[in-house]
Amino acid sequence: MRIARFTTGEDPRFGVVEGEPGSEALAVVTGDPLYTPLQFTGERVALDTVRLLAPVIPRSKVVGIGRNYAEHAAELGNELPAEPLMFLKPNTSVVGPDDPIVLPGQSGEVHYEGELAVVIGRLCKDVPRDRVDEVVLGYTCANDVTARDLQRSDGQWARAKGFDSFCPLGPWLVTALDVADLRLTTRLDGETVQDGRTSQLVFGVADLVSHISAAFTLLPGDVILTGTPAGVGPMRAGQRVEVEIEGIGVLANPVVKHSSD
């Protein structure tokens, strides 16, 4: 099931995406699927008449995982970590499909990082690996945008990964998806720059959710970014970056300069 968060100019609503590519419609539901069972209103809205929003705005946190693909760790000259390398992004970094990625004036080297994102569906702590499916609501595409020069200079990653607009999510949330071996590609102005598979993750989804929940209580709507394949690189204002994951869809965002630059 594909669950989208959208607006037609009024308050955000949720709907289930139905139909074939090019003729999809949203079957509108009441409330927020994070907290209430799906209940259809009977209203249907053509997908091409709405603005899609980030499928979730984390109430608490975005937990990122660094160096979780061997070739990506190697391309930046890093060793693989012995256990998942965690960092946090603020929820104010989240934007949705077609929202601009804003290049901050503090950085001259902002990179794309296409990733599979996991959305938590219920409050949980110390989740065993064999029960992770019980706490995951679904999956979406993510771009873990990173100011690479600030990541190097700061020595820690909060600023480099935490600017407003540095966590695009979308286009919707997909439930009950087998993510063991999905193709993940990133395109810059239509050219493929990343091409990997989730089977190449050093630590898989079950490992990550279990490990992270041993450190942090996870809340409904929290997002876990699972890491990026090799091929990361810089984006410039005027370009467009697309992250596509098999079985989910395409997350596309334009890149712009900060208004003060």
Backbone hydrogen bonds, N-H to C=O, Kabsch-Sander energy under -0.5 kcal/mol:
donor,donor_aa,acceptor,acceptor_aa,energy
3,I,1,M,-0.6
3,I,173,L,-3.3
4,A,2,R,-0.6
4,A,15,G,-3.2
5,R,53,L,-0.5
6,F,13,R,-2.9
7,T,51,R,-1.9
13,R,6,F,-2.8
14,F,29,V,-0.6
15,G,4,A,-2.3
16,V,27,A,-2.4
17,V,2,R,-2.8
17,V,15,G,-0.5
18,E,25,A,-2.9
23,S,20,E,-2.5
25,A,18,E,-2.6
26,L,45,V,-3.6
27,A,16,V,-2.7
27,A,25,A,-0.6
28,V,26,L,-0.9
28,V,43,E,-2.2
29,V,14,F,-2.5
30,T,39,Q,-2.3
35,Y,32,D,-2.3
36,T,32,D,-2.1
41,T,28,V,-2.4
42,G,28,V,-0.6
45,V,26,L,-2.2
47,L,24,E,-2.1
49,T,46,A,-1.8
50,V,47,L,-1.5
51,R,7,T,-2.6
52,L,50,V,-0.6
53,L,5,R,-3.1
59,R,220,P,-0.5
62,V,89,K,-1.5
63,V,223,V,-3.1
64,G,62,V,-0.6
64,G,87,F,-3.0
65,I,225,L,-0.8
66,G,85,L,-2.9
70,A,200,Q,-0.5
73,A,69,Y,-2.3
74,A,70,A,-2.2
75,E,71,E,-2.0
76,L,72,H,-1.2
76,L,73,A,-0.5
77,G,74,A,-1.7
78,N,73,A,-3.0
85,L,66,G,-0.7
86,M,84,P,-0.8
87,F,64,G,-1.9
89,K,62,V,-2.5
93,S,90,P,-1.9
94,V,91,N,-1.3
95,V,167,C,-1.1
98,D,252,A,-3.4
99,D,96,G,-1.6
101,I,254,P,-3.0
102,V,100,P,-0.7
103,L,101,I,-0.6
103,L,256,V,-3.1
107,S,104,P,-1.4
111,H,109,E,-0.5
111,H,146,T,-3.4
112,Y,233,G,-1.8
115,E,142,A,-2.7
116,L,227,G,-0.5
117,A,140,T,-2.9
118,V,224,I,-2.8
119,V,138,G,-2.9
120,I,118,V,-0.5
120,I,222,D,-2.8
121,G,135,V,-3.3
122,R,135,V,-0.8
124,C,218,L,-2.4
126,D,213,S,-2.0
131,R,128,P,-2.0
132,V,129,R,-1.2
134,E,131,R,-1.2
135,V,132,V,-1.9
136,V,132,V,-0.9
137,L,119,V,-2.5
137,L,135,V,-0.5
138,G,119,V,-1.4
139,Y,174,V,-2.2
140,T,117,A,-1.9
141,C,170,G,-1.7
142,A,115,E,-2.2
143,N,168,P,-1.6
144,D,113,E,-2.8
145,V,143,N,-1.9
145,V,166,F,-0.9
146,T,111,H,-2.0
147,A,160,A,-2.7
148,R,109,E,-1.9
148,R,146,T,-1.3
149,D,109,E,-0.7
151,Q,147,A,-2.2
152,R,148,R,-1.9
153,S,149,D,-2.2
154,D,150,L,-2.8
155,G,151,Q,-1.1
161,K,157,W,-1.9
162,G,158,A,-0.8
162,G,159,R,-0.6
163,F,159,R,-0.7
165,S,92,T,-0.6
166,F,163,F,-1.9
167,C,93,S,-2.3
169,L,95,V,-2.3
170,G,141,C,-1.8
173,L,3,I,-2.9
174,V,139,Y,-2.9
175,T,1,M,-2.5
175,T,173,L,-0.5
179,V,177,L,-0.8
182,L,179,V,-0.5
184,L,196,G,-3.1
185,T,244,E,-2.7
186,T,194,Q,-1.8
187,R,242,E,-2.8
188,L,191,E,-2.7
189,D,187,R,-0.5
189,D,240,R,-3.0
191,E,188,L,-1.8
193,V,186,T,-3.2
194,Q,186,T,-1.7
196,G,184,L,-3.0
198,T,182,L,-2.3
200,Q,197,R,-2.2
201,L,198,T,-1.6
202,V,68,N,-3.2
204,G,202,V,-0.5
208,L,204,G,-2.6
209,V,205,V,-2.7
210,S,206,A,-2.0
211,H,207,D,-2.5
212,I,208,L,-3.2
213,S,209,V,-2.3
214,A,210,S,-0.8
214,A,211,H,-0.5
215,A,211,H,-0.6
215,A,212,I,-1.4
216,F,212,I,-3.1
218,L,124,C,-2.6
221,G,120,I,-3.1
222,D,219,L,-2.5
223,V,61,K,-1.7
224,I,118,V,-2.6
225,L,63,V,-2.7
226,T,116,L,-2.3
226,T,224,I,-0.5
233,G,112,Y,-0.6
235,M,110,V,-2.4
238,G,255,V,-3.2
239,Q,236,R,-2.0
241,V,253,N,-2.6
242,E,187,R,-2.7
243,V,251,L,-2.9
244,E,185,T,-3.1
244,E,242,E,-0.5
245,I,249,G,-2.0
246,E,183,R,-2.6
248,I,245,I,-2.4
249,G,245,I,-1.6
251,L,243,V,-3.1
252,A,250,V,-0.6
253,N,241,V,-2.4
255,V,239,Q,-2.5
256,V,101,I,-2.7
258,H,103,L,-1.3
261,D,258,H,-2.1
